[in-house]
Amino acid sequence: MRPEFLFPEIDEDLLQELADLADQLDGCDPRIQPCQELVDTFNRKAGTELKLEDFSFYGAYNAEEFVYGVVKPIAIKRPDVTPEELCELFDGITEIWKSEAATKRDWGQADFWMEILELQTGYPEVLSLLESKMENPQHKTGELINLAIEEGKKRIIYLPERISDSE
């Protein structure tokens, strides 16, 4: 598998430290706490440039999930990715989903691969195809990837018309 498809190794102690900081920053009130100092500490340790308002995840995530989302690599569309490579990512996700021993890093890897699949195929509902594969293992991965690619080609992005100054 390509190195750019692999989730980076993350120091678990650092992850916990960042999660603790993120937890303190979620809903932090600068009138009561030194929020900016905490943000600066988080950014220095994580190599990020977040603002206080970026830490408002209010239960949508827990602090560890938030941190994994912040430190994970950015999925980039690559012109030379093959359908076989997409199948490998797809199967990798299903293996992580099936595993009772999956770690936080594994789940981060699965999320990253999901983003790559959505970006590469142009099909935002890769999740539904994965769920279909989990419910019906007889579905062939290659057929599901081809379906995602074909559906992705059909998607049309509508941009709002530009309004001229004369109107």
N, C-alpha and C positions, 0 to 999 in steps of 0.2 A: 504494500500500500504506500502511496505517495507520502512523504514526510509532511507535506502541507495539509494532509487530511487528518493528521494525528493531533489529538488534544495535548497541550503541553503538560509536562509534569509540574505539579504545584505542591510546594512545601505545605504539608498539612498544618503545621504550627502557624505558618504565615496565614494560611486560609482562615484558621480559627481566630487569629488576631484581627484580621480584616473583617471577619463576620462580627466580632464583638464591637469593633468600631462602627460598622454599618448599623448594627442594632441600636447603638447609642445615638446615631445620627438620624435614624428614622423617627421623624416627628420632633427633632431637636429644636428647642426654643432658645434663640440667641440671647434672650433677655434673662434666661435662667442658667444656661450652660455655655461653656466656651466652644460653641459649635464650629467656628472657623478653624480653631486649633485642631479639632478632631478631623475636619475635612482635610486640612493640610497634612496631617499625619497619615491619614488614609491614602491620599494621593502620592505622598512620598514613598510609602511602602508598596503600593500597588502599581506605581508607574502610570497613574492616570491623571486626568485634569477635571475631575468632577466638581460640581457645585453643590451647595447644601441642598438645593431643591431636587437634585438627582437621587437623594436618599429617601424620598417619600414613597416607599413601597407598601406601607400600611397593610400588611397581611396578605398582599397579593403574592408575595414570596416570603420565605423566611430569609434571614440574613445570609446564610450560607448560599442559598440559591441566587440571591442578589449578587453576591461576590463572584460566584462562578460565571454569571452572566457578564460581569464587568471584565474579568480577566481572560475570558475565552478568546481565541483568535477570531478574526473577522472572516467570514466566508467570502471568497472572491470567485466570481464566474471565470472559468478558464475554458478557452476554446478547444483544448486538446483532450478533454476528459471523455473517456469512452463509455458506452453503455455498460460494458463489463465492470468498469470501476464503480459506476453508479449501483450496479447490482451488489457489488461487494459492500458498499456502504449500507445499502438497504438491508442486506442479510446481517450485517454487523449490528444494526439497530435492533432487529428482531431478536438476535441472540442476547443482547443486553436486556431487553424487555423480558425475556423468558428466564433470565438468570436470577435466582434468589440470592446470589452472592455478589450482585452488582454493587460497585462502590459509588461514592459521590462523583469520583472522576469518570467512571464508566457512564454515568447519567449525563455528565457534562459532554462526554464524547458523543453520546447518542444525540443530544440536542444540536451539537455542532454539525454532525453528519446530516441531520434533518435540514438544517439551514442550507448546507451544500446541495442536497438533493432538490430542494425547492428552487434554489437559485439556478442550478444547472438545467433543470427541466422546464422552468418557467411555470410550473404547476404548484399552486400554493396549498393544495390539499393532499400532499404526500402522506400526511398523517392518516387520512382515511384509507389510503392504499395499504399502509402498514397495519392498521387495525384489521383490514380485510384479510391480510396474509396471516395475522395471528389467529383469527377466527377460522380461517379456511387454509390450512397449511398446504393443501394441494394446489393453490394458486402458484403459478410459476413466477419467480422474481423477475425474470427477463420480460415477461408479458406485462407485468405491472409497471416496470420502468418504461417500456415502450408506450404504454397507455399514458403515463405521466408526460412523456416527451411530446406525444401527439396532442394531448390536451393543452399542454403549455404553448404549443405553436398556434392554437386557436384563440388564445387569449389576446384581446385587443385592449390596449391602454388608451383611454379617452382623456385627452388633456383639455382643460377649459379653453375656450376661444379667448384670444387676447382682445380686450376692449380698447379701442383706440381713444386717444385724448379728445377727438372731435365729437364723440358721441355724448 
